[in-house]
Amino acid sequence: MLDPHSLFLLIAALVSVIGLILLVAVFKLNPVLSLFIAALALAAAAGMPADKIIHSFEAGVGGTLGHIAIVVALGTMLGKMMAESGGADQIAFTLIRIFGEKNIPWAMMLIGLIVGLPAFFEVGFVLLIPIAFTVARRTNTNFILVGLPMVAGLSVVHGLVPPHPAALLAVTTYKADVGRTILYALLVGIPTAIVAGPLWAKLIAPHIKLADENPMAEQFASHQKERVLPSFGLTVTTILLPVLLMLVGSWADSISAPGSGLNSAIRLLGNDDMALLIGALFSFVTLGSMRGFNRDTILKFSNESLAPTATITLLVGAGGGFGRILQDSGVSGVIIALALHSHISLLLLAWLLAALMRLATGSATVAMTTAAAIVAPIAFHTAGVHPELLAIATGAGSLVFSHVNDGGFWLVKEYFHMSVTDTIKTWSICETIISVVALLLTMALSFAI
């Protein structure tokens, strides 16, 4: 039973989230200001010391932007070069030719699964969004049918499939076998991505009215009429270069001795920011100078690409600030305590803990690592537990209902150019479908092995 203070904290958190949605959707207040106000109100209601409230919010903003800002900037530059050179058109034409226009949602889900393997969600998102815009424009397809399967594929591998860094953290904590985890995660993840991606997109798309003009889509639109497109191989090599670097980075310990100079160098090259920096610079050559663009034009493209990302970057940071207030106010601790006092199966407990942490903090990675750290000691003393399935169940829980305290929520909202309500109807429900379907399939798999 919850004590009065813990119950009050949960109610205050719920009210703050509802208030945030009302400020944005009903009162039309700027989302960054709304997040700031909601975070301050929750902190004050929870009794946080006045001198720590702003510091906590700023720490959340800074911690989030430290990773996201550079990812969005570099990824958008690479995307701009793909758009202006015609590389995005080439990939779009090839996908349309191979899969056919009717099967584009399946093609986008597949490319999301592949590109998302070594990359964090935000990285894969900014790499693929120019292709999604181009495919939707070329096929005159509702962008929900193109974009939602893509983000579903990215999200599934983010939470479930090693060697993705987030999933690998859970595998390491549970001391699970990486090979078996990959096999089980694919058995669970592929049907999950199908349900949450192409199938859910087809169901929800008729109910979402997107604006006729999308500023982000326009900035990735090519403004050149007739030109020879770069080859498919060159374009794919350019977009996959940072992905491959990150994949090699995740294998650093298998390639070289931990702690060695070579190991450190491989890890550096495989770092998200470094891989994207190399990818962006590489694109300036393959999709820039090799396409006949001079240095001034390439500089103009890279400068133009940054302006539309300012709002998105601030929104993602403010979401991180709100998430940090939820943690520092004690809400996250109450949620963990509540879950630990329930007597349920370990698979369900791992999922529930990760889900509650995801709702409270907005970060799938934080939710995964926190839940795994809590459940692992219990699992080590429990007979008949498959650590591989525990890792997958934890990852599934960490993906549930992305909402206003999750940076990914604001990325999807702004790039898809949707309202908060429509983002919840599409993206938040997509994430919940992934989480629940993956849990059900994991539990079913536990009876079969």
N, C-alpha and C positions, 0 to 999 in steps of 0.2 A: 504493500500500500504506500502511495506517495505521501510524503509529509506536505503540509500546506505550502511551504516555500517552493518546493519542487513543482507542485501542481501549478502554482502561480507563474513560475518561470515558463512552463510549457504553454499556458494560456497566453502569456505576454508575447511569446514567440509567434504563436498562431495569429494573434491579433495584429502584430507588426507586419506579418507577411500579407494578411488580408488588406491592411491599411496601405501597404506599398502598392498592391495591385489596383486599389481604388484610386490612389493618387495618380498613377500613370494612365489607367484606362478610363476613368470617369472624369477626374479633374484636369486631365491633360497636362500634368506637371512634368517637366523634364525628368526623364528616368534617373539621371545621375543625381539630381537634387532629391528625388523621391527616395532613392536608396540611402542617401545620407541622412535624410530626416527620419526614415523608418529605423535606421540603425541607432541614431541618437535617442529616439523615443524608447526603443527596447532597452538600451543600456541604462537610461535613467530609471525606467520601470524596474529593472532588475537590481537596482541599487549599486551599480558600479561607481567607484569613486570618480568624482568629476574630473580630476586631473588625469585620469587614465582613459576616459572615454575617447577623446580625440586621438590620443596616441594609439589606442587599439585599432581604431578605424584606419588611421594612416598606415599602421603596420600591415593590415590586411590588404590595403590598396597597393602598397609598395611591394609586398611579397608576391602579389598576383602579377603586377605589371612588370616585375623584374624578369619574368619569363615570357609573358604574353606580348608585351609591347614590341620586343625585338622579333618575335615569331611572326606577328601580324605584319610588321613593316617589311621584313625580308621576303616573306611569302607573297605579299602583295606585289613587291617589285618583280619577283619571278613571274607571277601571274600576269602582270602588265606586259612583260616582254613576250610571253606566250600569246597574248591577245594581239599586240601590235605587229608581231612577226607573222601571224597567221598560224602559229603552232597549235593554238587551241582549236582553230577551225579544222586543222588537219586531223587531230585526234577525234574531234566530233564527227567529221565525215567518215573516218575509219570505223568508229563505233557504230554509226548508223548503217554503214555498208555491211558490217559483219553480223550485227544483231537484228537489223531491221528497225524501223521506227516504232513498231508496236512493242518491241522488247527493250527499249531504251532504259526503263526502270531497272531491269535485271542487269543490264550492262553497267549502270552507275553503281548498283549495289556491289557488283563484282570488283570494280575498280576501287571502291571504298575499302573492301576487305583486303585487297592487295597492298594498296598504298598505306593503309592504316596500320599494317603489321608492326613496323619498327617505330612509327611516329606517334607522338601524343596527338590526341584528337584535334587540338587547335592547329597543329602543324599540317596534318593531313587535310584539314578543312581549307586552309588558305591555299594549299597547293592545288586542290581539285575544284574549288569554286569557279574559277574562270572557265573550266571545261564544262561544268554544269550549266553556266549561263549560256555558253555557246551552243551546246546541244539543245537546250530549250528553245533558243532563238531560231536555230536552223530547222528544227522539226516542228516549230510552232506548238510545242507541248507545254501544258500547264507546268510551271516550275516546281510545284509540289511533287509531281510525278517523277521529276528528274532529281531534285535536290534531296528529298526525304530518303529515298533508298540509298543515296550516297552517304548521308550522315548516319544512317542506320548501320551500314557496313563498317564505317569508321568506328562507331561506338562499340559494336560487338567485339571487334578485335582489341579495342582499348581495354575493355573490362575482362575479356575471357581468354584471349589466346596469347601465350608466350610465343616468340620472344619480346612481345610488346613490353616496354619497361614497367608499366603499372601491373600487368598480370604477373610478370616475372617476380615482382616484390612479394606477392602472395605465395607464389610457388616456393620461393626461398624460405619464407617464414614457416611454412608448413612442412618444409623438407620433402616436398613432393618431387617425383621424377618428371623432368621437363618433357621428355619424349612422350610419355603416357598422357601428360597434361595437355600437350598440343593435340594429340589424337582425340581425347575426350572432348576438348574444347571445340574442335572442328565439328565433331558429331553433334554437339549441342549448338554451336554458334551458327552454322550454315542454315539450318531450318529456322532458327531464331531470327536471323537477318532477313530471311524470306518473308516471314510473317510480319515483322515490324517495318520492313522496307517496302518492296513492291506491293504487297497485299494491303497494308495499312494505308499507303499513299493512295492507292486506287479507291479505297473506301472513303477517305477523308477529303480528297482533292475537290470533289464537287461542292463541298460545303464551305470552302475557303475562297474568298474573293480577294485576290491579290491586286495591288495598285497597278495601273497601266504603266507607270513610270517607276523604275527602280534605279536610284542613283548609283548603286554599286554595280549593277549589271551594265549600266551605261559606261562606267569607267573601264570595264573590261572589254567593251565592244571595240572591235577594230574600226578605225575610221578611214581605212584605205580600201579603194574599190577593187580593181583587178590587179592581182599580183601572183607570182609563183609562190606556192606555199612551201615551207620547209618540209623535209621528208618526215614521215611518221617515225622512223627509227631515231633520227636526230632529236626530235621533239620529246619522244618518250625517254630517251637517254637523259635529256636535260631535266625533266621533271622527276625522274627516278634517281638521279645522282644523289640528292640529299637523303632520299629514302634508303638507298644502298649504304651510304656512309653511316647512317644511324644503325642499320642492321649489323654492319661490321663492328661498330662500337659496342653493341650488345653482346658480341662474341669475343670481346677483348681478352677475357681470362682463358678462353679456349685456344686463342691464337698465340698468346704470349704469357710469360710468367707474371702473375700479379705483382705489382710494385716495380716492375722493370721500366726502363725508359720507353721501350717499344709499346708496352701496355698503356703507359700514360699517353703516348702519342695517338694510339688507336682510339682511346677513350675521348681525347680532345677532338679528333676528327669526327667522331660519332656523336658528339654533343649536339643537341637540337639546333642551338644558335649557330654553332660553327658549321654544321652541315648545310644549313640554309644560307649562310653567308657564302660558302663555296658554291652552292647551287645558283644563287643570284649572280655572282660574278661570272660563273660559267655561262649563264644565260645571256649576259651582256655580249659574250663572244659568239656563241652558237646561234642565238636568236637576234643578236644585235648587229655587230660588225660584219659577221658572215652573211647577213641579209642586206647589207648595204647601208645600215644606219651609221651615221658618224657619232662622235663622242657627245656633241651638243644635243643631238636627238635622244641618245640613250639617257643622258642626264635629265632631259626634259621629261621623258617617260617615268623615270624613277622618282622625280620630284612630284609629278602629277599623281602618282599612285598613292602617295602618303596622305594627301589632304583628306580624302574621304574616310580614312581609317581613324581619324582623331576621335570622333564620337564613339566609335566601337571600342577603342582602347580605353577611354575613360569609363565607359559603361562596364566593361569587364573588370576594371580595377575597383570601381565602386561596389560591384557584386562581391569581390574579394573582401572589401572592407566590411560589408554587411555580414559575410560569413565569419569573419574574425570576431565581430561583436557577439555573434551567436555562441562562439566558443568561449570567449573571455567572460561572458555574462553568466556562465554556468549551465546554459541550456544543453550543450553537448554532453556534459557529465551526467545530467539527469537522465538523458536518453539512454546512455550506456548502462547506468545503474538499473533502469527500468527493464532493459532487455536481459540483463544478467540474472535478474530474479525470476525470470520465467523458466519453466522446466520443459524444454522442447528438444527435438533432435539437434545434433550438432550442425548438420547441413542447414536446417532452418534457422538455427541460432546465428550461424555465420552470415547467412543472407540478411536476417533481420537487423543484426548489429550494423552491418555495412549500409543497409537501407536507411536506418535511422540516422547514422552519421552523415550519409549523403544529403538527407533532407535538412540536417542541421547546419552543415558546413558548406554544401554546394560542390565539394571536390570529390570526384570519384577516387582519385589516388589517395587522398587522406582517409576516405571512408574504408578503402580496401586495406591499407596498411594498419589502421587502428583496429579494425575488426579482426584481422588476421593475428595481430599481436595479442588480442584478448582470448581468442578461441584456440590458438595453437597449443598453449600449455595444457588446456583441457584435453585436446585431441591426442597429445602425446601419452596421456594416461588412460585413454579409452580404447578398448579392443574393437577390431572390426571396422575402423574408420579408414576410408580412402583419402589420403591427403590431397590427391589430385582433384577429386570431386569437391573437397572443401575449398580449394583455391578457386574453382570455377563458381561455386555457390557464393563465395565472398565477392568475386568480381561481378556476378549478376546483381547482388544487392547494392553494390556501389553505383549502379547505373539508374536506379529507380527515380522517376519523376524529377527530372532536371527542372529547376524553377528559378526564381529571381535572384538567388544568391549564388548561382552557377555561371561562370564566365561563358561557358558554352551556350547557355540559354540566350545571352545577349548577342553572341556571334551569329547564331541562327536567326534571331529576330531581325537584326539589322541587315544582314546580307540577303535574307529572304524578303525583307521590307514588309514585315507583318506587324500587326498589333500584338500587345502582350497576350490578349485573349486568344488570338489565333495561333500564337506560338505555343501556348499551353495545349491547345487542341491538337496541334500537329506534333511538335517536337517533344513536349513533356509526355504526352501519351505514347509516342513512339518509344521513348526511353523506358517507360513503365512496361510496355509490351515486351521489350527486350528482357527486362529484369525478371518478369513473372514467367515468361515462356522458358527462359534459360533455367530458372529454378526448377520448374516442373520437369523439364527434360533431364536435368541433372539428378533429380530424385528418382526418376524412372530408370536412369542409367545405373544408379546405385543398387537397384534390385537385379540388374542384369549382369553385373560383374562380380 
